Amino acid sequence: MSERLKAVVSKDLERQEKSQKNREYALLGFVGLLVIVALTALAYWFSNNLKTTDKSSSSIETYQIANEAYEPVSQVEQDLSDVSRDVVRPQNTLPSSSGDAQQDFEALFEAYQSDYSASMQELAQLSWSATKVSKIVSRITQASELYANEEFKSGIDALGSAIKQAQALLEEQEANVNRILNKIETAFGAGSQAGITQGVAALQSVSPNHPAIAKIQQSQQILPAVMELSGNIKRYAAENRPELELDALRQLSKISDLTPAQKERVQNLELVTARNTVDSILSKARSALNQKDVTQAQNFLNQAAKYPQGAGEAQVLQSRLNALNIELAVSRNLSAAQKYVNTEQWSDAARSYSAVLAVDSTNQAAQDGLAQASSIDQLLSKQASLLSRPLRVSDAKVKSYAQDLVADSTDWLGVSAQLARSVDALNTVLVKVNKKKAVRFLSDGKSTIQIQRVGYIQPTLEKIVELNPGEYKVFATCNKKFETVTDLLVPLDGEVQPIKVVCGEGI
């Protein structure tokens, strides 16, 4: 704001030097600009000022009433009583003097815009306050003209006077609001629809956007229902119809707070009707158990748990239900496990047997099935790993491990065709890795060749070596320099091409 005002004043002074006529035009333009800016900022301040004063302004306490989802009539009356207390609106803190009159004016004008201009725009639309707002706007205009003429101190006086008038007008509005809210509270207590309607109309004329209006109108709508239900409750009590009386009290509690006596009456009526209710629920639970409908049975028992009258019988039925759940879970998982066994899905079968043991740890069929499925699944997994890289079996330790797997599979070959095929494939590998193959090495007669895990070949032009299938590393020594030549792969099937080793060259 400060930079904007300085720019405008700078232009105004330049035009003043050119001609008096241009200076007058600039003054009018500047004043118009200030008025437009002030009016534009009005809406922002009003909402902001209301939020910043909610801790001390009684009219703002009614915001809570409007924002809450629901409150009964009696609670609304209390809230209206709270907001009707006379609380003086606190004075907004004005900026302190800096010693620079122009800067002080700009800071004060900024304070007016942020704290008062928006509310003045709203009050300008109301008949009771329009004239007063007009006077305030005139003072603002006068202050703007004084600023344009560089009469900063006089401008500050005019602007400060306008702010005091605005503060007084807002306090007057607040007092009117509190007075009207007190009358609306009285109308609620008397159940007077006309009084409430008149009060709302009066409140709208003073503060048309007051947040309490919507809440008051909402509470006014439920007032007839509250009065009707209260009459029904008295009639049902006189006629000794506890079910209907309890229902009416519950309906009333949905739209209004019950009195302590009504709450006690509800408790007594609930005790009277609870026994019949829980008996009906437990009967349905027994029927569901007989039909093995565990979901419905549990739902009914959950309902019965809310009533202490049937706690003992409900516990007995819950025990029956727990046993039925175990029985059904065992049957379901054993059936699933058998299907997995038939299709040789051994890992899935193991999971199903484990699920049975989770609820019945002594089930012998599940114990035997889990041992079988787990063993076969592990054997298949280990053998598949070897068969994916069969040349590893050429290693003595790996070969021994493979032979153990074949031996461990013997007991299950009649159970799993898949395992039998895997064992056959592994036996074939064990046979092949024991069959040596001739590997022909060609050289220049200068290089010493070393075959890892086998031995050395002295310098030669040609040498045939018998090697088992597997993976080897071949090294060459040339001119007393030891260097790796290559990896040698002797496959299980097929012949090995001649390998040439020349001093200084790789294979």
N, C-alpha and C positions, 0 to 999 in steps of 0.2 A: 504493500500500500504506500509505503514511504517513497519508493522510487517512482511509482506512478504519479503521485502528487507533485514530486519535484520536477518531473518531465513536463507536466502540464504547466506548472508555474514558469518554467524556463521558456517555454514557447510563448507564454502570455507576456513576459517581459520583452522578448524580442519584438513582438507585434506592437507593444506600447511605444517602443522607440521609433517604429515606422510611422504610426499614426494613431490618433486618439480613437478614431472610428474602429480600426481593427482591434484596438484594445478592448473596446466595449463588446465586440463580437466574441472575442476570446473569453471574456468574463462570463458572458451568457453561456457559451459552450461548456466552460469549466463547471459552472453551477449545475447545468443540466447533467453533466457527467457524474457529478457527485450524487445527485438525486437518484439517477438510474442505478448507480452502484449500490447505494444504500437500500433501495427497494429490492434489488436483485438478491442481496444477502439476507433479507428478512426471514425467509422460510428456513434457512439453515440455523439461524440463532435460536428461533423459538423452540425447536426440538432439542437443540443442544443445551439451552439454558434450563429447560425443564429437567433434563437428565442430571445436570450438575448440581441441582439444588434439591435432589430427592431426599437427602438426609435430614433437612431442616424444614422443608416446605410441606405443610399438611396436605395441600391439594395434590402433591405428587404421590403421597402415600396411597392414593386410590389407584395408581398404576397397577399395583399388585393385585387389586380386585379384578381389574380387567384382564390381566394376563393369566390368572389361574384358570385351570380347566373347568372347575365346578366348585361352588360353595353354596350351602343351603341358605334359606332366607334369614334364619337367626344369625348366621355368621355374617351375612351381608349387613344386617342392622348394626352389628358390632363394629364392622369395618367403617361404616358410615359415621358411627359415633366417634371413631378414632380420627377420621379425617376432618370432622367438623370442629375440632379444637382450633382456637385462634392461635396461629403461630406467625410471628412477624417475618416477612421475607427478608433475608439478610442482604445487606448492601454489598453489591459486587465491588471488589477491590479495584480502584482506578489506578492507572500508572502514576508513579511518583515523578516529581519534576526533575528534569535533567539539567536545567539551566539554559537550554536552547529552546526558545519559544516556538520556533517552527517545528522542531522535533517533538516537543511536548504536545502540540496541537495534533500532529499526525498520529501519535500514540493514543491520544484521547479519542480521536475519530475512529481509529482501529478498534478501540474498546467498545465504542458505541455500536459499531457494525456487528461485532461478534456477540455482544451481550443483550442488545435491545432492539435492533432494527427489525428482526424477523417478527418478534411479538407485536411490534407497533403496526406492522402490515396487517396482521390478523385483527387487531383491535380497531383498525381504521375501517373495517367492514361492518362493525357493530354500531347500532344507533346510539347506545349509551356512552360510547367512548370515542366516536368519530371526531367530534369537535375538539376534544382534548388532544387526540393524535395530530389533528391538523395544526394545532398550535406548536406541538413539538417539532413537526416537520418544518414549520416556518422558522423556528429557532435554528434548526440544522442548516436550512438554506442560508439564513443570515450568517451563521458561522462560516459557511463555505465562501460566501462573498468576502467576508473579512480576511479569510485566508488568501484569497486571490489578490486582495489589495495589500497583502503582506502585513496586515494588522493582526499579528498572531496572538497577542495577549488578549485583545478584545474577542477574537475568535474563540479562544479557550474559555472565556467567561460565558459566551453564548452557548457553546457546546456543553459546558458543565451544567448550565441551567436546564438544557434540554434533557440531559441524562437524569437529573433529579426529578424532573416532571415525569419521565418515563418510569422511573422506579416507583414513584408515588402511584402512578396509574396501575402498575402491575400489582401493587399491594392492595389497591382498591378492588381490583378484579378478584384477588384471592379472598378478600373478606366477603365479597358477594357470593363466591362459590361455597365457602364454609357455611354461610347463612342458609343457602338453598339446600345443601346436603343435610343440615339439621332438620329442615322441614320434611325432606324425603324420608329420613329415618323415622320421624314421628308417624308419617303416613304408612310406612311398612308395619310399625307396631300396631296400628289400628286396623290393618288390613284394608286400607282405603285405596282402591285402584285409581279413583279420580285424583286423590291427593298425590299419588305417585306420578301420574301422568302430568299433572300441573307442575310438579317439581322438576321433572325432566325437561319440560318446555322452558321453564325459567332458567335451568342450567344451560340449555342450548343457547339461550339468548345472551348469556353472559360469557360462556366459554364453549362454543359450538363443537370443538374438537376434544373436549374433556374426556379422558379415557374411562371415567366411571360411568358414563352414559350407557354404554353397551352392557355393562354388568348389571346396572340397575334395571334396564329393560328386560334382560334375561331373567332376573329374579322376579320381576313383576309377572312374567309369563307363567311361572310355576306356582304362584300364590294361590290361584283357584284350586289346583290339584292338591296342594297341601291341606287346604281347608276341607276339601271333599274327603280325602283319606282320613283326616282326623275324625270326621263325623262317622265314617264307616267303622273305624276302630272302636269307637264308643258303642255303636249299635251291635257289633259282633260280640263284644265283651258282655253286653247285657243279655244277648241271646245264647251265651255259652257255646259259641262256635269257634273253638281255639284254632282250627286250621285256617279259617278265613281271617281271623283276627291276626294271626301270625303273618299270613301273606300280605295283609294290608300294612302291617308295621314294616315289613321288609320293603314294600314298595315305597313307603314314606322315607325309609332310610336312604333310598337311592337318590332322592331329590332334596332331602333336608336332614339336618342333624336331629337325632332323637333326644328327648329329655332323659335324664337319669331314670325316672320312673318307667318310661317306655322301654329303655334298654333292659331294665330288670324284668319287665313283663315279657320281653322277647326271650330272655333266658329261661324263664319258667315255662313258656309255651313250647320252647324247643325240647325241654326235658319231657314234656307230656307226649309230644309227637315223635320223639327220636326212637323210642322202643319199637313202635310199629314200622318205622322207616328201616331200621337196621334189620329187623326180622325179615322184611321183604327182600332186602339186599342179600342177606345170607342165604335165603332160599334160592335166589337166582344163582348165587355162587355154587351151591351144591349141585344144581341142575347142570351148570356148565362143566363141573368136574366129572359128573357121570358121563357126559358126552365127550370128555377129553378135550374140551375147548379151553386150553390153558390161557389164551389171551383174554377171553371174556371172564373167566374165573378170576384172573388177577385184577382185572378192572373192577369187578364187584367187591373183591376183598380190599382194594385200595379205597373204595367208597366206604366200606364198613369200618375201616380204620379210623375214620373221622368221628365215630360214635363209641364212647367208652362202654356203653351198655352191652355191646356184643363182643367185647374184646376177647373173652375166653374162647367162645366158639369160633371166632375168626382165626385165632391162633391154631386151633385144631385143623381147620380147613386149609390154612396156609401150609401146614406140615404135609397134608395130603397133596397139595398142589406142588410143593417142592419135590416130593417123591415122584409124582407124575412127570414133572419136567425132566428129572434124571432118567426115568424109564424111556421117555420119548427121545431124549438126546442120545442115549445109548443105542436104541433101535435105529434111529436115523443115521448115525455115524457108522454103525456096523454094516448097515445096508450099503452106504456109500463106499465104504472100504472094500467090500466084496466086489462091487462093480469095478473099482480101480484094479483090484487083483486080477479080475477076469481079462482086463484090457492091458495088463502089465504096466500100469501107471503107478510104479512102486512108491515114488515120493509122495504122491497124493494119497495113496493107501496108508502110508505111515502117518500122515497128518490126521487122517480120519480116525485111526486107531488111537492116536495121542489125544484126540478130542474126547474119545470114550473114557480113557483113563483119567482125564481131567475132572470128570464128574463121578467116576466109579473106578477108583484105583485098584480094586480087587478083581476086576473083570478078567477072567482067565483067557477068554477068546481074544480080547483086545491085546493082552500081554503077548500071547503067542503070535498074533497077527503082526504086531509092531516089530517083534524080533525078526520075523521072516521078511517083512517088507523093507525094514531098515537095512538088513544084511544084504539083500539082493540089490537094493538101490545103491549102497556103497560100493559093492563089488562091480556093478556096471559102470559106475562113475570112475573108479580107479582104472579099470581095464580100458575104458574109452580114452582116458588120458594117455595110456601107453600106446594104444593103437593109432592115436593121432600122430605120434612120432615113433614109429616102430624101431628105427635104428638105435634108439636109446637102449634097447634091450641087449645090444651087443656088449654093453658095460656089464661087468661081472655082478656088481651089486644090484643093478636094475634087473638083470636076468634072474637073479635069485628072488627078487621081489615079485617078478612076474610068475615064477613057478609057484610061489606061495599063494598068489591070487587064484591060480588054477586049482590048487589043492583045496583052498577054502570054498570054492564054488561047487565042489562035488555034491554036497548035501542038497543043493538047491536046483540041480540040473533038471530034475524031474518036475519041478514046479514052474520054472521060467524058461520058455523056449528062447527068449531074448538073451538070457544069460548063457544058455547052451551055445548059441551062435557066437557070442562074444568069446567064450572059452576056446571054441574051435579056431577062431581067428588068431587068438593069442598063442595057441599051440603051434599054429603054422609059422608065426613069427619066430618062436623059440627054435623051431627046426631050421629055418632059413638062416638065422644068425650064426648057426654052428657050421654052415657050409662055406668053406673058404673059396675065394675067387682069385684067379690069377690077374695080377696087375703088372703091366709091362712098363718099366721105367727106361727112358732113353736119355743119354747124357753125352757130354763131350770128353769124358775121361779125365776131367780135372776137378769136378765138384764132388764133395762128399755129401751124400744125401742121408738125412735122418727122418725116420717115420716115427712120429710120437707114439709111445706105448709099445713099439715093435722093435726098433733098433736102427742100425746104420747100414748104408750101402757104400762100400768103398768106391772111389772114382772108377767109372766104367762107361762103356759106350751103350750097353744094354743090360738090363737085369729084370728078371721076372720074379715077383714076390707074391706068395699066397697070403691073402688077407681076408679076415672075416668081414661080413657086411658091417658097415659103421661109418663114423665120421672121424677123420684123422687130420692132423696138421703135419705138413711136410716142410722141413727146413733144409737149406743148402749152405755149405761152407765153401766160400770161394775166396782164394787169396787170403786165407786165414780170417776172413770176415764172416761172422755168423748172421745170416739174415733169413727171415721167414719167406717162404716161397708162396704157399697157397694152402687152402683147405682141400682135402681130398675126401670125396664121398664114394663109398663102395656100396651100391644099392643092394636091396634084397633080391631084386629080379634084374635080369639083363647083364650084359657084359660091360667091362670098364675099358674105355678107350686108352691107348698108350699115352703115357705121360712123359713129356720131354723136359729135362732139366739141363739147362746150359748155364755156364758160369756167368753171373751178372744179369741173368734174365729170369723172369718169373715163368711159372708153368703155364 
